[in-house]
Structure formats: structure tokens, C-alpha cells
């Protein structure tokens, strides 16, 4: 990955560290986001789950209610602290680590990521899915939810070699973050081309949800 991607990912991490205290506000203000949380009830969450990029833990408790165990991972300590306070379930373990570098000690029945896939630079996308495949136990599945293309209208989209948006904090600070608004059909086709069995669909208006199983 080039230095531009490295710099952008560093700025992205800085944003989520700074935004931890205000990150949950859209979940309180937007009914479609609250409805999106319920989509998880229709997805095959079971067994031992790895939650990649757990953030402030919006999804963690819901995963824990259906899983045997949840390992919730995030690179940013501030949102991870919010997640720990929010979800004190005995079957949840929190880990601070870089998703692109972390080596899991075991394999999981499910790897779940909410609003993370859109933050993976295109140059790293194939490698990310290879990592997910290596984390899954036989018969396991990747499950994800994210922004669909229509959500781009609500973002300050920037020009650049890497798809990105500008995010503003309540104190006026600004950060650039990677933001790839994956179309459901295009993402299904991409995963299928890599040998995955995938179903990605629009949900709750502007969002997408997917279940993908790796090549055998």
C-alpha cells in the first residue's frame, strides 16, 4: 500500500479517536440507523464471533446475546473504552489492535463488521477478504452492514486517488477518512469473482447487509 493510503488511514484512526464521545449521536437522531440494528436479528450470528472494528459497541451487545463468545476488536482506545462501558457481558472480550496487522489466536464461526468495509482502501480490499477467510472456521461466514451508495449524498465527498470523505467534529476539527460506498450487486460480483459465496442486499433504505462464505 502506498504512503498516501498510510497517511489517510492514520488520519482516519485519529478521527475515530477524537470522535468517540460524539460517535453515537446519529444512532439517537436517525431512525433508519436504529432500524438497521434490528437487521442483525435476521443474519446468521452464532457460535464464536469476531467483531472487527467494534467502535463504541453499538453492535457488540446484540452479537453477545446470540453468540457463544464475542471478541470485539478496535484500533482506537477511546471508542473501545465506550464499548467496554456499554457492554459488560461475560462472554465478550475486548482487544485493542490494528485490524490489518492483528493475528488471531484462533478461528471464528462468524467475522462481523459494521461500517468497516467502506473504510478499507481499494488497494487493500482483496487482502482484507483474504484475512477474513483465514479467520473463519470451516463453515463460517463473514457478516457485515455498511453504507450503500445513496449515503454518499449525506457526506462531504472529496476528490482523490483513494475514495474519501471529510468528517467534522463538534469542536470544528476536520479529518479525512476512507469511504467506499459499495453497491450491493457490484460487491456480490467482486466476492463471487474471488471465489466467495455471497449475498449482499440493500436494507433500511440507504444501507447494505451481506453474508459471505469463503472459497472451500
Backbone as CSV, one residue per row, in Angstrom:
resi,resn,N_x,N_y,N_z,CA_x,CA_y,CA_z,C_x,C_y,C_z
1,UNK,0.844,-1.187,0.000,0.000,0.000,0.000,0.882,1.241,0.000
2,UNK,0.496,2.286,-0.740,1.308,3.481,-0.867,1.226,4.362,0.354
3,UNK,2.137,5.345,0.376,2.205,6.249,1.516,0.946,7.093,1.657
4,UNK,0.271,7.410,0.530,-0.975,8.172,0.610,-2.025,7.403,1.391
5,UNK,-2.138,6.111,1.134,-3.074,5.280,1.890,-2.691,5.228,3.357
6,UNK,-1.392,5.094,3.641,-0.932,5.044,5.026,-1.315,6.319,5.775
7,UNK,-1.088,7.464,5.133,-1.405,8.743,5.766,-2.897,8.885,5.999
8,UNK,-3.688,8.436,5.037,-5.134,8.549,5.162,-5.674,7.632,6.254
9,UNK,-5.131,6.433,6.357,-5.554,5.526,7.421,-5.164,6.067,8.791
10,UNK,-4.016,6.716,8.889,-3.610,7.327,10.154,-4.560,8.461,10.528
11,UNK,-4.963,9.244,9.542,-5.906,10.334,9.800,-7.279,9.774,10.168
12,UNK,-7.656,8.677,9.543,-8.922,8.014,9.854,-8.942,7.539,11.305
13,UNK,-7.862,6.931,11.748,-7.771,6.486,13.139,-7.845,7.671,14.091
14,UNK,-7.172,8.763,13.736,-7.213,9.960,14.578,-8.635,10.496,14.698
15,UNK,-9.381,10.429,13.609,-10.776,10.890,13.650,-11.584,10.060,14.640
16,UNK,-11.490,8.753,14.547,-12.312,7.922,15.419,-11.891,8.021,16.878
17,UNK,-10.631,8.296,17.121,-10.208,8.537,18.494,-10.834,9.826,19.022
18,UNK,-10.806,10.869,18.195,-11.339,12.168,18.612,-12.860,12.172,18.684
19,UNK,-13.501,11.335,17.876,-14.960,11.358,17.766,-15.668,10.412,18.729
20,UNK,-14.938,9.724,19.583,-15.541,8.690,20.425,-16.732,9.197,21.236
21,UNK,-16.602,10.400,21.792,-17.659,10.925,22.663,-18.914,11.321,21.899
22,UNK,-18.798,11.587,20.609,-19.954,12.041,19.834,-20.381,11.055,18.750
23,UNK,-19.695,9.917,18.656,-19.958,8.980,17.573,-21.382,8.434,17.599
24,UNK,-21.947,8.236,18.781,-23.253,7.593,18.901,-24.423,8.526,18.603
25,UNK,-24.181,9.811,18.453,-25.276,10.757,18.247,-26.171,10.391,17.066
26,UNK,-25.643,10.005,15.893,-26.543,9.654,14.783,-27.480,8.494,15.110
27,UNK,-27.053,7.571,15.974,-27.928,6.456,16.340,-29.117,6.944,17.166
28,UNK,-28.930,8.045,17.874,-30.044,8.620,18.638,-30.959,9.455,17.750
29,UNK,-30.394,10.045,16.695,-31.142,11.003,15.883,-31.777,10.401,14.641
30,UNK,-31.228,9.300,14.148,-31.682,8.741,12.878,-32.423,7.430,13.100
31,UNK,-33.699,7.425,12.745,-34.495,6.215,12.904,-34.026,5.082,12.014
32,UNK,-33.482,5.415,10.828,-33.029,4.347,9.943,-31.823,3.615,10.514
33,UNK,-30.966,4.328,11.241,-29.836,3.663,11.885,-30.300,2.759,13.023
34,UNK,-31.286,3.219,13.779,-31.820,2.365,14.849,-32.473,1.124,14.256
35,UNK,-33.176,1.295,13.139,-33.795,0.147,12.474,-32.743,-0.805,11.935
36,UNK,-31.618,-0.259,11.498,-30.553,-1.094,10.943,-30.020,-2.062,11.995
37,UNK,-29.970,-1.649,13.239,-29.512,-2.545,14.294,-30.367,-3.805,14.354
38,UNK,-31.667,-3.675,14.046,-32.564,-4.828,14.087,-32.323,-5.797,12.937
39,UNK,-31.648,-5.342,11.880,-31.345,-6.228,10.753,-30.498,-7.405,11.215
40,UNK,-29.721,-7.200,12.262,-28.859,-8.263,12.772,-29.668,-9.489,13.181
41,UNK,-30.923,-9.273,13.585,-31.762,-10.392,14.017,-32.018,-11.383,12.891
42,UNK,-31.906,-10.944,11.651,-32.167,-11.815,10.502,-30.893,-12.378,9.894
43,UNK,-29.752,-12.125,10.513,-28.476,-12.598,9.981,-27.961,-13.756,10.835
44,UNK,-27.208,-14.687,10.233,-26.842,-15.940,10.923,-25.692,-15.795,11.915
45,UNK,-25.938,-15.052,12.983,-24.935,-14.882,14.043,-25.017,-16.075,14.981
46,UNK,-23.902,-16.770,15.160,-23.906,-17.964,16.008,-22.490,-18.303,16.434
47,UNK,-22.360,-19.112,17.463,-21.059,-19.628,17.858,-20.119,-18.564,18.383
48,UNK,-18.867,-18.674,18.004,-17.827,-17.742,18.442,-17.634,-16.675,17.372
49,UNK,-17.765,-15.412,17.770,-17.814,-14.288,16.835,-16.614,-13.373,17.054
50,UNK,-16.001,-12.972,15.958,-15.032,-11.887,15.977,-15.718,-10.653,15.416
51,UNK,-15.790,-9.590,16.212,-16.330,-8.318,15.725,-15.157,-7.418,15.373
52,UNK,-14.982,-7.175,14.090,-13.891,-6.334,13.611,-14.336,-4.878,13.629
53,UNK,-13.490,-4.003,14.156,-13.798,-2.573,14.239,-15.094,-2.349,15.015
54,UNK,-15.094,-2.750,16.277,-16.318,-2.682,17.091,-16.698,-1.252,17.450
55,UNK,-15.760,-0.300,17.367,-16.096,1.085,17.681,-16.619,1.233,19.094
56,UNK,-17.725,1.943,19.241,-18.294,2.206,20.562,-19.227,1.092,21.041
57,UNK,-19.283,-0.004,20.318,-20.037,-1.166,20.789,-21.516,-1.161,20.478
58,UNK,-21.938,-0.401,19.469,-23.351,-0.395,19.106,-23.856,-1.797,18.776
59,UNK,-23.016,-2.600,18.156,-23.426,-3.939,17.735,-23.029,-5.019,18.731
60,UNK,-22.093,-4.719,19.622,-21.466,-5.761,20.430,-22.451,-6.499,21.320
61,UNK,-23.308,-5.771,22.024,-24.265,-6.418,22.912,-25.250,-7.296,22.165
62,UNK,-25.665,-6.857,20.989,-26.586,-7.658,20.182,-25.911,-8.935,19.699
63,UNK,-24.640,-8.826,19.346,-23.900,-10.025,18.967,-23.771,-10.967,20.167
64,UNK,-23.449,-10.409,21.327,-23.235,-11.217,22.519,-24.492,-11.975,22.933
65,UNK,-25.662,-11.391,22.666,-26.918,-12.032,23.042,-27.179,-13.298,22.236
66,UNK,-26.527,-13.431,21.087,-26.779,-14.583,20.221,-25.567,-15.493,20.071
67,UNK,-24.405,-15.040,20.489,-23.171,-15.797,20.273,-22.737,-16.519,21.545
68,UNK,-21.910,-17.538,21.349,-21.282,-18.197,22.486,-20.221,-17.285,23.089
69,UNK,-19.478,-16.616,22.223,-18.475,-15.658,22.679,-18.290,-14.598,21.608
70,UNK,-17.851,-13.417,22.030,-17.542,-12.327,21.113,-16.165,-11.772,21.464
71,UNK,-15.298,-11.714,20.479,-14.032,-10.998,20.596,-14.193,-9.707,19.818
72,UNK,-14.242,-8.579,20.523,-14.518,-7.274,19.912,-13.219,-6.501,19.786
73,UNK,-12.850,-6.187,18.544,-11.541,-5.636,18.237,-11.658,-4.235,17.672
74,UNK,-10.785,-3.325,18.118,-10.720,-1.996,17.525,-9.322,-1.425,17.763
75,UNK,-8.881,-0.578,16.824,-7.555,0.020,16.941,-7.541,1.264,17.816
76,UNK,-8.708,1.879,18.030,-8.780,3.161,18.731,-9.184,2.952,20.192
77,UNK,-8.371,3.349,21.148,-8.681,3.073,22.549,-9.892,3.828,23.087
78,UNK,-10.138,5.043,22.586,-11.243,5.840,23.128,-12.618,5.213,22.842
79,UNK,-12.956,4.885,21.602,-14.228,4.201,21.379,-14.276,2.832,22.034
80,UNK,-13.139,2.165,22.125,-13.115,0.860,22.779,-13.500,0.989,24.252
81,UNK,-13.095,2.085,24.889,-13.482,2.319,26.286,-14.983,2.520,26.403
82,UNK,-15.576,3.224,25.426,-17.033,3.395,25.422,-17.711,2.039,25.269
83,UNK,-17.183,1.207,24.392,-17.767,-0.114,24.159,-17.695,-0.972,25.419
84,UNK,-16.573,-0.922,26.119,-16.443,-1.701,27.351,-17.475,-1.281,28.387
85,UNK,-17.703,0.032,28.497,-18.685,0.532,29.461,-20.104,0.152,29.049
86,UNK,-20.354,0.109,27.760,-21.692,-0.195,27.251,-22.030,-1.674,27.384
87,UNK,-21.067,-2.529,27.157,-21.333,-3.969,27.099,-20.434,-4.694,28.078
88,UNK,-21.014,-5.103,29.192,-20.256,-5.812,30.222,-20.587,-7.297,30.238
89,UNK,-21.045,-7.842,29.130,-21.415,-9.253,29.065,-20.211,-10.142,29.342
90,UNK,-20.394,-11.193,30.118,-19.257,-12.059,30.460,-18.688,-12.817,29.269
91,UNK,-19.435,-12.920,28.184,-18.941,-13.660,27.018,-18.279,-12.748,25.984
92,UNK,-17.977,-11.492,26.383,-17.326,-10.545,25.467,-15.917,-10.235,25.959
93,UNK,-14.967,-10.287,25.044,-13.591,-9.900,25.336,-13.198,-8.792,24.369
94,UNK,-12.662,-7.690,24.900,-12.264,-6.557,24.077,-10.751,-6.584,23.847
95,UNK,-10.364,-6.256,22.614,-8.953,-6.271,22.225,-8.657,-5.003,21.444
96,UNK,-7.593,-4.295,21.825,-7.139,-3.151,21.030,-6.033,-3.615,20.103
97,UNK,-6.257,-3.503,18.792,-5.271,-3.961,17.819,-5.607,-3.409,16.448
98,UNK,-4.599,-3.323,15.591,-4.752,-2.905,14.203,-5.287,-4.083,13.394
99,UNK,-6.433,-3.911,12.774,-7.063,-4.998,12.034,-6.199,-5.518,10.894
100,UNK,-5.383,-4.653,10.313,-4.554,-5.074,9.190,-3.313,-5.854,9.631
101,UNK,-3.024,-5.833,10.937,-1.815,-6.488,11.421,-2.079,-7.577,12.455
102,UNK,-3.224,-7.551,13.109,-3.531,-8.479,14.199,-3.585,-9.916,13.709
103,UNK,-2.970,-10.812,14.464,-3.019,-12.242,14.158,-3.904,-12.928,15.188
104,UNK,-5.065,-13.425,14.795,-5.975,-14.040,15.766,-5.401,-15.332,16.321
105,UNK,-5.675,-15.618,17.599,-5.163,-16.844,18.211,-5.966,-18.076,17.833
106,UNK,-7.074,-17.880,17.146,-7.974,-18.981,16.813,-8.811,-18.589,15.610
107,UNK,-9.687,-19.489,15.182,-10.637,-19.178,14.117,-12.035,-19.030,14.707
108,UNK,-12.907,-18.356,13.946,-14.222,-17.988,14.457,-15.327,-18.491,13.524
109,UNK,-16.502,-18.693,14.109,-17.665,-19.107,13.312,-18.209,-17.952,12.481
110,UNK,-18.054,-16.741,13.005,-18.527,-15.530,12.313,-17.490,-14.434,12.484
111,UNK,-17.202,-13.729,11.404,-16.487,-12.454,11.491,-17.490,-11.385,11.079
112,UNK,-17.791,-10.492,12.012,-18.785,-9.437,11.776,-18.097,-8.087,11.714
113,UNK,-18.517,-7.239,10.772,-18.021,-5.866,10.753,-19.137,-4.916,10.330
114,UNK,-19.404,-3.951,11.203,-20.416,-2.936,10.942,-19.757,-1.615,10.592
115,UNK,-20.043,-1.098,9.400,-19.495,0.178,8.929,-17.962,0.181,8.929
116,UNK,-17.381,-0.947,8.578,-15.927,-1.021,8.459,-15.481,-1.212,7.011
117,UNK,-16.231,-2.039,6.260,-15.784,-2.368,4.912,-15.590,-1.117,4.061
118,UNK,-16.439,-0.121,4.243,-16.339,1.115,3.466,-15.094,1.921,3.817
119,UNK,-14.430,1.584,4.942,-13.212,2.292,5.350,-11.938,1.571,4.915
120,UNK,-12.078,0.490,4.161,-10.908,-0.237,3.665,-10.506,0.328,2.305
121,UNK,-9.292,0.821,2.154,-8.867,1.359,0.852,-8.976,0.298,-0.237
122,UNK,-9.361,0.680,-1.451,-9.493,-0.300,-2.538,-8.260,-1.171,-2.733
123,UNK,-7.074,-0.611,-2.541,-5.846,-1.387,-2.724,-5.701,-2.485,-1.678
124,UNK,-6.447,-2.366,-0.582,-6.356,-3.358,0.484,-7.567,-4.275,0.528
125,UNK,-8.529,-4.091,-0.355,-9.790,-4.823,-0.241,-9.596,-6.325,-0.432
126,UNK,-8.892,-6.738,-1.469,-8.680,-8.167,-1.700,-7.934,-8.795,-0.527
127,UNK,-6.915,-8.099,-0.024,-6.168,-8.599,1.115,-7.023,-8.701,2.365
128,UNK,-7.949,-7.734,2.531,-8.845,-7.788,3.687,-9.693,-9.043,3.643
129,UNK,-10.255,-9.357,2.488,-11.096,-10.547,2.397,-10.277,-11.823,2.568
130,UNK,-9.027,-11.821,2.142,-8.158,-12.967,2.403,-7.933,-13.142,3.906
131,UNK,-7.770,-12.025,4.623,-7.605,-12.089,6.065,-8.856,-12.638,6.727
132,UNK,-10.016,-12.164,6.271,-11.268,-12.660,6.840,-11.380,-14.163,6.642
133,UNK,-11.066,-14.643,5.433,-11.135,-16.080,5.159,-10.229,-16.858,6.108
134,UNK,-9.047,-16.308,6.404,-8.104,-17.005,7.278,-8.570,-17.022,8.731
135,UNK,-9.496,-16.126,9.080,-10.004,-16.044,10.452,-11.214,-16.944,10.687
136,UNK,-11.817,-17.460,9.614,-13.060,-18.218,9.728,-12.801,-19.704,9.902
137,UNK,-13.558,-20.314,10.798,-13.546,-21.765,10.957,-14.286,-22.394,9.777
138,UNK,-14.070,-23.672,9.523,-14.821,-24.337,8.451,-16.323,-24.149,8.622
139,UNK,-16.989,-23.757,7.547,-18.421,-23.490,7.603,-18.781,-22.113,8.111
140,UNK,-17.778,-21.302,8.439,-18.032,-19.978,8.992,-18.430,-18.963,7.935
141,UNK,-18.874,-17.787,8.402,-19.366,-16.753,7.499,-18.927,-15.374,7.945
142,UNK,-18.682,-14.514,6.967,-18.499,-13.093,7.219,-19.858,-12.422,7.108
143,UNK,-20.193,-11.582,8.070,-21.469,-10.869,8.102,-21.153,-9.387,8.263
144,UNK,-21.801,-8.558,7.459,-21.464,-7.136,7.535,-22.656,-6.268,7.178
145,UNK,-22.617,-5.046,7.701,-23.564,-3.996,7.327,-22.754,-2.741,7.071
146,UNK,-23.259,-1.897,6.151,-22.483,-0.708,5.809,-23.367,0.275,5.044
147,UNK,-22.771,1.421,4.720,-23.457,2.416,3.908,-23.533,1.947,2.459
148,UNK,-24.684,2.195,1.829,-24.822,1.975,0.413,-24.523,3.251,-0.351
149,UNK,-24.552,3.185,-1.681,-24.203,4.350,-2.491,-25.043,5.595,-2.194
150,UNK,-26.313,5.414,-1.826,-27.174,6.570,-1.588,-26.708,7.408,-0.405
151,UNK,-25.962,6.817,0.515,-25.481,7.564,1.686,-24.420,8.592,1.316
152,UNK,-23.873,8.481,0.112,-22.863,9.457,-0.312,-23.421,10.870,-0.321
153,UNK,-24.729,10.996,-0.547,-25.346,12.319,-0.593,-25.288,13.029,0.753
154,UNK,-25.134,12.284,1.838,-25.090,12.886,3.172,-23.669,13.154,3.647
155,UNK,-22.679,12.865,2.808,-21.271,13.027,3.174,-20.625,14.131,2.350
156,UNK,-19.526,14.655,2.865,-18.709,15.639,2.159,-17.627,14.867,1.392
157,UNK,-17.988,14.431,0.187,-17.101,13.584,-0.607,-15.973,14.417,-1.201
158,UNK,-14.747,13.904,-1.112,-13.561,14.600,-1.598,-12.981,13.889,-2.815
159,UNK,-12.326,14.639,-3.662,-11.613,14.060,-4.794,-10.261,13.526,-4.329
160,UNK,-9.822,12.450,-4.947,-8.517,11.897,-4.611,-8.339,10.529,-5.223
161,UNK,-7.121,10.028,-5.177,-6.854,8.694,-5.706,-7.555,7.613,-4.896
162,UNK,-7.768,7.871,-3.616,-8.492,6.957,-2.739,-9.850,7.577,-2.434
163,UNK,-10.959,6.828,-2.559,-12.261,7.391,-2.197,-12.269,7.835,-0.735
164,UNK,-12.701,9.065,-0.492,-12.674,9.569,0.875,-13.714,10.660,1.075
165,UNK,-13.978,10.926,2.365,-14.898,11.998,2.738,-14.241,12.809,3.844
166,UNK,-14.763,14.034,4.032,-14.318,14.882,5.139,-15.331,14.747,6.272
167,UNK,-14.844,14.463,7.468,-15.687,14.391,8.656,-15.339,15.541,9.585
168,UNK,-16.373,16.193,10.111,-16.180,17.329,11.010,-16.621,16.968,12.419
169,UNK,-15.840,17.406,13.387,-16.145,17.177,14.794,-16.897,18.369,15.371
170,UNK,-17.504,18.162,16.523,-18.265,19.233,17.161,-17.390,20.433,17.508
171,UNK,-16.097,20.202,17.746,-15.199,21.307,18.092,-14.645,22.018,16.857
172,UNK,-15.119,21.630,15.672,-14.662,22.257,14.446,-13.512,21.544,13.758
173,UNK,-12.924,20.562,14.404,-11.833,19.812,13.796,-12.310,19.012,12.595
174,UNK,-11.424,18.807,11.645,-11.754,18.080,10.419,-10.739,16.969,10.182
175,UNK,-11.246,15.863,9.656,-10.395,14.744,9.296,-10.901,14.125,8.007
176,UNK,-9.985,13.583,7.235,-10.364,12.780,6.074,-10.388,11.307,6.483
177,UNK,-11.393,10.584,5.966,-11.457,9.139,6.197,-11.725,8.452,4.869
178,UNK,-11.230,7.233,4.734,-11.555,6.419,3.569,-13.047,6.140,3.570
179,UNK,-13.685,6.245,2.420,-15.114,5.928,2.354,-15.458,5.433,0.958
180,UNK,-15.687,4.132,0.865,-16.063,3.481,-0.394,-17.512,3.034,-0.258
181,UNK,-18.398,3.628,-1.030,-19.824,3.301,-0.950,-20.110,2.131,-1.888
182,UNK,-20.017,0.918,-1.358,-20.139,-0.277,-2.182,-21.585,-0.510,-2.626
183,UNK,-21.759,-0.706,-3.912,-23.040,-1.142,-4.446,-23.217,-2.631,-4.152
184,UNK,-24.415,-3.039,-3.745,-24.654,-4.424,-3.326,-24.357,-5.410,-4.450
185,UNK,-24.865,-5.137,-5.651,-24.640,-6.068,-6.764,-23.170,-6.115,-7.159
186,UNK,-22.523,-4.960,-7.205,-21.112,-4.924,-7.588,-20.255,-5.658,-6.560
187,UNK,-20.567,-5.493,-5.273,-19.791,-6.173,-4.243,-20.028,-7.678,-4.296
188,UNK,-21.260,-8.082,-4.551,-21.541,-9.512,-4.715,-20.717,-10.087,-5.859
189,UNK,-20.678,-9.367,-6.973,-19.903,-9.827,-8.118,-18.423,-9.908,-7.820
190,UNK,-17.909,-8.939,-7.066,-16.495,-8.928,-6.719,-16.153,-10.137,-5.849
191,UNK,-16.967,-10.379,-4.832,-16.717,-11.508,-3.941,-16.849,-12.836,-4.676
192,UNK,-17.834,-12.930,-5.542,-18.020,-14.150,-6.319,-16.791,-14.411,-7.197
193,UNK,-16.243,-13.358,-7.767,-15.042,-13.493,-8.575,-13.847,-13.977,-7.781
194,UNK,-13.827,-13.703,-6.486,-12.755,-14.178,-5.618,-13.062,-15.548,-5.024
195,UNK,-14.160,-16.152,-5.444,-14.486,-17.494,-5.001,-15.409,-17.582,-3.805
196,UNK,-15.873,-16.442,-3.300,-16.788,-16.442,-2.167,-18.211,-16.742,-2.631
197,UNK,-18.997,-17.305,-1.728,-20.441,-17.409,-1.914,-21.062,-16.261,-1.132
198,UNK,-21.649,-15.303,-1.825,-22.055,-14.059,-1.159,-23.465,-13.639,-1.552
199,UNK,-24.146,-13.060,-0.578,-25.425,-12.402,-0.822,-25.377,-11.050,-0.135
200,UNK,-25.386,-10.008,-0.913,-25.362,-8.637,-0.399,-26.621,-7.948,-0.899
201,UNK,-27.325,-7.259,-0.002,-28.609,-6.669,-0.388,-28.800,-5.307,0.269
202,UNK,-29.578,-4.452,-0.371,-29.931,-3.181,0.277,-30.870,-3.430,1.454
203,UNK,-30.702,-2.669,2.523,-31.577,-2.765,3.691,-31.826,-1.368,4.247
204,UNK,-32.972,-1.172,4.857,-33.295,0.067,5.571,-33.006,1.314,4.736
205,UNK,-33.299,1.252,3.456,-33.141,2.419,2.611,-31.757,2.539,2.024
206,UNK,-30.861,3.225,2.722,-29.562,3.584,2.157,-28.414,2.671,2.563
207,UNK,-28.701,1.537,3.196,-27.641,0.690,3.725,-27.599,-0.655,3.000
208,UNK,-26.538,-1.409,3.278,-26.410,-2.746,2.722,-26.078,-3.724,3.841
209,UNK,-26.458,-4.974,3.647,-26.104,-6.055,4.563,-25.685,-7.249,3.728
210,UNK,-24.717,-7.989,4.220,-24.219,-9.117,3.449,-23.809,-10.286,4.317
211,UNK,-23.898,-11.466,3.720,-23.385,-12.698,4.302,-22.527,-13.341,3.224
212,UNK,-21.297,-13.654,3.562,-20.373,-14.230,2.586,-19.604,-15.389,3.208
213,UNK,-19.480,-16.452,2.424,-18.733,-17.628,2.875,-17.536,-17.816,1.951
214,UNK,-16.377,-18.127,2.527,-15.135,-18.130,1.745,-15.040,-19.321,0.795
215,UNK,-14.090,-19.222,-0.132,-13.866,-20.372,-1.033,-13.544,-21.626,-0.212
216,UNK,-13.989,-22.751,-0.697,-13.709,-24.001,0.012,-12.270,-24.416,-0.233
